[in-house]
C-alpha cells in the first residue's frame, strides 16, 4: 500500500513525558516526509501547543487540535475547519464543573480561560517560559465564563476538568455521557474533555483527507487513548501504541511498541 497521509497523537504516543519528542521519533518523521508523505499532528491539545511540536518536527502541514474541533493549516497560518461547542452547552458544562468545586478551564479561540490558578495551569505556565513568544499559550484568569462564551460564540473548542479524585471523575463522566449535545473524551485518566457532540479526531481526519484528495485506505493513524479511537477506526491502517488502553488496541489494525520504546518510529519504518 502506498500511504499518503499519517496522523499522530502527541501525549502517550509521540511524547513519552508530555514535553520532548525523542530523537528517534523525529528522525522517523523526517524519513516519512522525505518520501513525500504529509505527517499531521492530531491532538487533544489546542492549536498553539500543537504548533510548538510541529516546529520541532519542521512540519508545514496541518494540526488537528482540541480532539478534532479544529484543523489548522500551518503553512498558511489559518483555521480551515472548526466545530465548536454551542454556547448553551458550554455554559451548562462550566456550571456543572463549578457545582462540584473542581478545577476546570475552557479553550476559546485558542486562549485558555481558567477560573483561578491551580496546579494544572502551572504546567502550561512553565512550558511558556521555554517557548518562543509566538508559541506561548495565552492563559487568562476568568471570573465570568458566560461573558467569554457570549463574546466568542463560534470559537469554543472545549471545556475540561482535571481532577485527582478518580472516583469523582468517573461519576461525572457517567452523568455527562447522557447529554447528547456533547461528546466527552479523555487524554488521561484524570481528565474529562467536553466538546460538541459531532467532534472527533476521526471526523477531522476524514475532512482533511478529503481536502487533500487522499483515500481512507491511504491513511495511517497512531494513538493511545480514547480520544484517538475514532481516527484509528477511520484510517485505513489504525495503529495502537503498546501502552494504549485496551479499547484503542481493540479498535486498531496493529499494535506497535510502547511510547517510551519509540513505538511511533517503529510503526513508520514498518509501513513506510
Secondary structure, 3 states (H helix, E strand, C coil): CCCCEEEECCECCCECCCCCCCHHHHHHHHHHHHCCCEEEEECCCCHHHHHHHHHHCCCCCEEEEHHHCEEEECCCCEEEEECCCCHHHHHHHHHHHHHHCCCEEEEECCEEEECCCCHHHHHHHHHHHCCCHHHCCEEEECCCHHHHHHHCCCCEEEEEEECCCHHHHHHHHHHHCCCCCEEEECCCCCEEEEEECCCCHHHHHHHHHHHCCCCHHHEEEEECCHHHHHHHHHCCEEEECCCCCHHHHHHCCEECCCHHHCHHHHHHHHHC
